[in-house]
Structures are given as structure tokens and as C-alpha cells.
Amino acid sequence: MGFVKILIAGNGKVGSTLATQLSAEGSELTLIDSNPRILESTVELCDVMVFEGNAASMSVLRHAGVKDADLLIAATGADEVNLLCCATAHEMNPNLHTIARIRNPEYTEQIYAMREAFGLSLTVNPERQAAAEMARLLQFPGFLKRESFARGRIEIVELKIDEESKLRDVSLSDLYSIVKCKVLVCMVLRSGKAIAPDGSFVLRENDRIFVTAPTYNLALLLKNLGIITKRPNMVLVAGGGRVSYYLAEQMEHSGIHMRIIEKDYERCRHLATMLPNLDIVHGDASDKTLLESEGLKKADALVTATGMDELNMIISLYGNNLGVQNIITKISHVYSDEIIHSLPVGSVVCPTTLCTDTIVRYVRAMRNQTGAALSVHSIADGHAEATEFLIDDETQHCGQPLKSIKLKKNVLIVSISRGGKIDIPNGDSMFHQGDNVVIVTNGDTPIYKFNDIFE
């Protein structure tokens, strides 16, 4: 199935981001939304058809072309509408793939039990994904971002070269003498430009670097760079929304003490019922006096996860000013990355980006039933992609040294894993059937199948 016809129900942050990315990759898209002004704004940005109406309505789905579609992505603002939309569309077209965004934790059990009844191929939960990313960052303070591959055995982590960094003004050929473990700098962001570096590349202050490493080397990497590796004992969380709930749920048995500040009294009561062992503080997280009285100065980590991006950034800036070592900022909208990363707001986690990465991977797998990517992660502010593939019997150049294989421009093989063994490859490395291989590319053309990387 090289060509995919997609209906997207709901033109909010996820819908519009997907429309931009998937239309650029050649999918035929129809957007359905009840708000004509929102639809108009997306039509100006990308090549899509639009249809005004209620996406859960049978007549609207019929007129939008559901019977000829390959995939429906239901991403309206209401979980119930998304479920009804998928169930209705699947009844009208039994061959249709469906993806629903479901955010309410109360639906988790029944979605799993009733997946076939709702006609669901996949469900995505941006807030749960964001919380999982935050939990990983809290376990390894010092990294701005972490992306996992090969069932968690390989990571691509992001670090910033600051004034005091041991890597400042260091050539990549001298990297091992400092980090004392095998890692690969696969991408560098400098002044908003993504660079695939070679051994002669010299790191400079304010560079953001993306490093491939086996997970077991991460602690050693941070230790040898002199970056704080102590896990936090006390985490202060601003905002008691879904991300904070999922984060608290995931960290419940970690031994890390969490305190959530939430402005809405009823929400506080609800959180206290669902998370009886957690400290829930009723108050305004933008109140400097309250933050300090709740221990911000002594906190090991600050997570800002209110419903307002601007407020999250302000609270994070204040936490940085007080010397909080580990800060995580939730950003819901996709802003100019150069603006966000010029501010000392710590690690930035965007639920929209995490969710769209999952859906894009699914669409690419539909286009390529064999050799499709196992995972796709956008890195370097969207300037590059890290993609994981399973090497199968159709893969070319198996058993050949990498130095004898010609790859397309801007493609780099960054890891090969075989069983439990991880290889950060050099020219003599080879891949074989059954291996997991991660590639990084900053080219304009997406890589759908592993064989696409060869010249």
C-alpha cells in the first residue's frame, strides 16, 4: 500500500500538526471539523481537502469519503466523540484502520477490553506519553531529552554545551578521552541549523548535541561529564492536569516524593481520591510566595504542567533563577524551537509531538507492510529523524562492512543491536538478519523502509 488516503477528525493541535507532516509525505488527506475558520487556517498551510461537520455523524463521514479511505484518525477534543467516530467509520468500512486519541484515565480499562467493539486499530494518549517522557528524564537528570530504541537498550539523548561543559571546544575525535565510554554524536544543533558531524567537528558553547549510547552507559556518560546524576528525592509539580496525574501514577513506587500544586479545588479533591498517598496542595502555582512555602528552593526537580504554556515557562524560569537543578517544562503548542531553547526552562516535553510521532510511524508501516519502521522519533527540533528498523530477509547488504556500502546523503547508521549486544558502529561493523538498526537522517526525504537508505 504505497498510497494512503486518510481522514483526520478534529483540526486541533494534533490534527493540524499531522496534516502538515502527512501531506508533505504524500498522503491524501481530508480534514473534518465543525469550525470552518480552523479548517481555513490549515488549508493555507498544506495541501488538504476539508469538510465541515460533526465527525461522528454517519452522513458527514459518508460525504467525506470514509468508504474509500484507508485510515481514520479521530483527534477531536472529546474522547467520547473519538470513540463514536471510530466505531461508526469502522461499521461503514470494515477494512478501515482507525486511530483514536483517548486521554481520560477512567477509560483505560474499557478501551483495552472493548477495542474490537469500538473498531480500534490503535489508541494514543498524548498526556500519558508526556508523563512517561518526564519520568525517564527524572531518572537521569542532566539530559534535556531521551528517546529509546531496541526495547529500551539504546538511547539518543540530548545535551547542551554550556560555558562550563567539559566538551566545550573539544573535537569529536577526542570525545572518548573525556567520556570514557563508547558513544556517537549523531547530530548537532548550532544556531538553529542541524549538522551531521564528522570526527574533525569541534563542539562549541550553546551547541545542542544528540548522542547515541547504550542505556547502560548513560550514568557513566553523565558522571564523566561532571553532570549531576543523583535521582531527585523531592519533585514539585505545578498543575494538576492529566499529565501530572499520569506522572504521579508512574512514579508512585519510585521512592521519589512528589507534591502537586493545583488551583482548582474540585480537581484537588479528585486527585486526592485517585492518588491518596500524594501531597496535593490547593493554590496558585504562579504565586511566588506559595511556591517558596511549598519548598521550591529545596526541591530537587520542578515540573511545570499547567494548562498554559506561558505560565509553565514563567514558573520554570523562576525555578531556574532559584537554582533548581532539574526542570521539566510541558509545552502544548509547537512554537519556534529557537525561541524555546534559548530560554533556561530545562527539558521541554511536548505531548503533541510525542503523539504525532506515534501516528506517523503507524502510517509509514501501512505504506510499507514489509521492512517498515519499528519506531520513529523526531529529534533536533524536527530537523532530523531517528528511525529504528528490523533487518529482514529482504534487506540489502547484509553481512557487508559499512565502509563498503554507499548510503544516501545525510543518512547515518548510529546503532546495531543483536540479542543483548549493542554496537555503536564503525566502518568494520555489519548488520545481519534479525538485528535492530537505528538510523538518523536530516534529509528532506523520509525513510520508509530500511532499503531506502542505500544510494
N, C-alpha and C positions, 0 to 999 in steps of 0.2 A: 504494500500500500504506500506508494511514493507520495501520493497527494491526499491531504486530509481536509475534509470540509467540516468546519467547527462552528457550533452555535455557542455564544457566551451570553448567559443570562445574568444581567447586572453589570452596570458600567461604572462601578466604584473604583477604588484604588487597585484592587486585584484585577478586575475586568479590563480596565484601561491599560494597565501595565502588560497584561497578557496580549491584548490586541496589538500593541505596538511591537512586542517581541515576535509573536507568532506570524503576524502579517509580513514582517521582514524576512521570515524564514520560508515564506511561500505558501502558507496555508490560506485557504479561502474562508474568510470569517464573516459571520453575521452577528451583530450585537443587538440584544434585546433589552430595552429599559423603558420604564414608564415616563421618564423625564426627557423630553425632546431636546432641551438645552444641553444636557450632559452628553447626549448622543452626538450633537453637532460638534462639540469640542473635540471628540475623539476622531470624527471624520476628517477634521482639519489636520490631524497629526499622522494618520495612517490610512492605508487602503483597505477599508472595510465596508460591508453593507450594514445598514442599521434598520431596526424595526421597532416601532414604538408600541408598547403594550405590556400586559401582565404576563410574565414569562411562564407562569404556572397554568395559564389558560390553554386549553386544547386548541382553540381556534387560532390563537396567536402563534403557538408552536407550529401548527399546520402551515399557516401563511409564511412563517419564517423559514420553512423548508426542512422540518425535522425528519421527514421520511427519507430524504436524500442525504442526510448528514451522517458523518462517521462518529462524531463526538459532541456531547453537550457538557459544558462547564457551567454549573449553577453556582454563582457567586453573588447573589443578591444580599441585602443586609439582614435577611431573616432566615434562620435555619429551616423553619417550617416550610417556607416558600421554596427553598432549595430542594428539600426532600420531595415535596409535591411535584415540583418541576421535573425532577429526575424520574420519579415513578410514572408520571403522565407520559413523558417523552419516550420512556422505555416501552410502555404499553403500545404506543403508536409506531415505534420502530424497534422491534426486539433485537436487532443487530447493533443497535446504538451503544457506544461506550459512554458512560456518564461519570462525571466527577462532581461531587458536592462539597462545598465549604460548610462545615459544621463546627460551630465554636462553643456551644453551650455544654459544659461538662456533664450536665444532667442527662444528656442524650447519648453519652459514650456507650453505655451498656446495650441499649436497644438498637443503636446503629450497627453494632457488631452482630447482634443476634438476628436482626431483620434486614441484613444487607441485600439478600436476594429479593425480598418483598418490595424494597424500595428501588430495585433495579440499579444498584450502585456498583460501579467498577472500582472506584477509589474515593476516599474521603480525605480532605485536607483540613487541618486546623492550624491557622497561622499563629495563634496565641500559644498553643501547646509547643509548636516548633520553636517559637521565640524563647519560651521558657527553657526548653532543652538546650538551646544555644547558650543562654545565660548560665545555666547550671554547669556546663562544660567550662565556661570562662571563669566561673568562681573556683573551680577545682584547680585551674592553672592560672593564677593571677600573673600578669605580665604580658600575656598575648592579647592583642586587640581583637582577634578573630580566630576561630578554629573551624576547619572543615575536615570531616572524617571520611576515609575511604577504606576499602578492603575489610569491612566489618569492624571498623574502629582501630585497625592495626597501623594505618598510615594517616598522617595529618598534614594538611597545608595550613600553617599558622602565619599570622600577620604580626610584625613587629615594627616599631617606629625607631629610626635612628635619631636620638636626641643629642644634645650637646655633650652629655657625659657618657654616651654609649661606647663600649669597647670596640664596636665595629665602625665607628666614625673614621673616615679616611683610610679604610682598610680595603685592599684589593681582594676580590673573591678567591684568587689563587692562594691567598694566605689565611683563608677562613678557618681551615681545620686547626691551625696552630692556636686559635683562640677558643673555638667552641669545643674542640677535642672530642667530637663525635661526628659521624657521617651524616651530613645534611646537604641539601641542594637549594640554593636561592634560585627559584624558577621565574620570578617576576619582581620588578622594582617599579614603584610609582614615584616619579620625580616631577614636581611642578605640574601634576595632573596628567602626565604622559606615562603610558605603560612601556617598559623596556624589558626585553628578554636578554639578560646579561650574559657575557662570556667570562672566562677566567680573569681577563685583564680589567674588568669593570671595577671601579673604585666607588665604594659606598660613601655618601655624603650626608651631612646633617639634614634632617627633615625628610629623608627618603623613607618610604614605607616599603618594607620588603616582605615577600611571601616565600616562606621556607618549607620545603618538603622534608619530613622526617618521620621515622618510625615512632609510634606513640611512646615506646619505652625510652626513647632518647629525649623526650620533651623536658623532663625535670633536669636532666644533665645539661641540656642546652641553656635553660634559664640560669642554672647555677653558675655555669662557666661564663655567662654574660654579666653576672653580678646583679641579676634581676630578682626581686623578691619572689620567692616561691612558696611562702607559708600560706597554707589554706586559711581563709578567714574564720574567726570564731563568731563574730557578730556582724550581721548584714542588715542594714537599714533600707527598707523598700518604700519609695514614695508612690502612692497609688495602690488601690486595692481592686483593680480590674481583673479580667480573666488571666492575663499574663502573670500577674502576681500570685493568683490562686494556683495556677499550674506550676509555677516555680516553687512555691511553698510545698506543694504536694510532692514534687520530685526531690526536694531537699529534706523532706521530713525525717528521714533516717540517716542523714549525713553527719549528724553531730554539730552542724552549724546552726547557731541561734539566729532566727530571723524576726524582725519587727516590722510590721506593715502600718503605715500611716494612711488613713483614708478619710476623706472629707464627708462622705455621705453616711449618715448614722445607720440607716437601714442596711446598707451594704456592709458596714462593720458587723452588724448583728448576724447577717447571713454568713460572712466569712468566719465569725467566731463559732457558728454552728457547724460549718463544714470542716474547719481546722481548729479543733478545741485546744490543741497543745501550742498554738501560736500566739504571740503577742500582737494584738490588734489595737491600734491607737486611733481614736476618733479625733481628727483635727486636720488642719490645712497644711499640706506639705510645703506650701510656698511661704509659710510663716517661719522666718529665720529663728525666732525665739523658741518655737516648738521643736524645730529640727535639732537645735543645740541641747534643749532639755531632754530630748529622746536619745541623746548620745552620738550625734553625728561626728563630733570631733574625735571620739574614741572608736568609732566604727572601723572595722577592717575593710568593709566594702559598702558602696552605695549603689542601689539600683533605682533608676528613675523610670517609672512605668505608669504615669498618669495618662489620661486620655488626650493630653495636649502636648504636642511636640515641643512647642516654645517653652512651656513650663518645665518639661523634662530637661531641656538644655540649660535653662537658668539654674535649676537646682543642682545639676551636675557641675556647672561652672562654680557655684558656691561651694560645693563639696571639694572640688579641686583646690579652691582658694584656702580651704581649711586644712588641706594636706591629706585628704582621704586617698589612700594608695590605689585602691581598685574601684573604678567607677564604670558602670554599665548604663548606657542611655538607650531607651527604646524610642525609635523614630518610626512613625506610621507612614508618613508621606515620603516619596522619593525626591529628595532635594538635590541641589548641586553638591556633589560629593566633595568638591574642593572647599566649599564653604564649611560643611560639617566637620571635615577632618582638619581644618585649620584651627578649630576650637578645642581646648583641652577638656573634652567631655568623655574621655576614656573609650571603651569599646562601644560601638554603635550597632544595635541589633534592630533590623527592620523585618517585622512579620510578613509584610507584603512580598519582599524579595525572597524570603525563605519559601513561602507558599508558591510563588510563581516558578521558582526553580524546580520544585517537585512536579508541577503540571507540565512544564516544558519537557522534562525528562520523559514523562508518560507519552506526550505527543510524538516525540522523536522515536520512542520504542514502537509506537503504532506505525510510523512511517517505515520502519526497518524491523521486520519481525525477527530477522537473524542478525546477530552482530550489533544489536542496539546497546546504547549506553546503560550501565548499571546505575550510575549517578551522574548528575550534572550540577556543578556549583559555579555561580558567578563570583569571580574574585576581582581584586584591584578595581573596585568601584565600577564594575561592569565592563572594564576594558579587556578582560580576559576571562576564559572559562577553563575550569579543571573538570575533566571528564574521565570516568572510570569504565573500562571495558573488560569483558571476559574473553580471553583468547580461545577461539573455537577451531573446528576443522576447516573452516573456510578462510581463516586468517592467512594472509600472505607473509612470507619472510620468516616463518617460524624456524628457530634454531640457527639463525644467521646473526653474527655480531652486529651491534647497532652501527658501528663505524662503516659497515659495508652497505647500509641501507640509506637510500636518499629519501628524506622526509620533505613534506611541503614546507614552504617558508613560514616562520612563526609558529612551528609545532615543536614541542619539546616533550620527550618521554621522561617523566620525573620519578616513577617508581614501578618496580615489578615485584609482585608478591606470589610466592609459590608455597602452598601449605602454610606453615607458620613463619617462613623465612621471608624477610624483606630485603630487597636490593634497591639501593639508590644507585641507578645505573651509570656505567661509564661506557666507553667505546667497545669494550670487550663483552659487555652484557648481552644476553639473548632472552627472548621470550618464547614460551612453548605453550602448546595447547593446555588449557586448564588454568593458566596464570591469570592473575588480575593485574592490569596495567593502567596506570593513571597518566594522562597526557595534559599538558597545559598549552593553550593556544591564545594568541592575541590577534589572530587574523579576523577578517570580516566574515569569512565563510564558516558557518558552524560545521562541526564534525559530527555526522550522524552515525556512521559505522567506523570501526577501527581501521578498515582498509582505506578509508578516505584520507588518512594521514600521509599516505605514500605518494611521492612525486610521480 
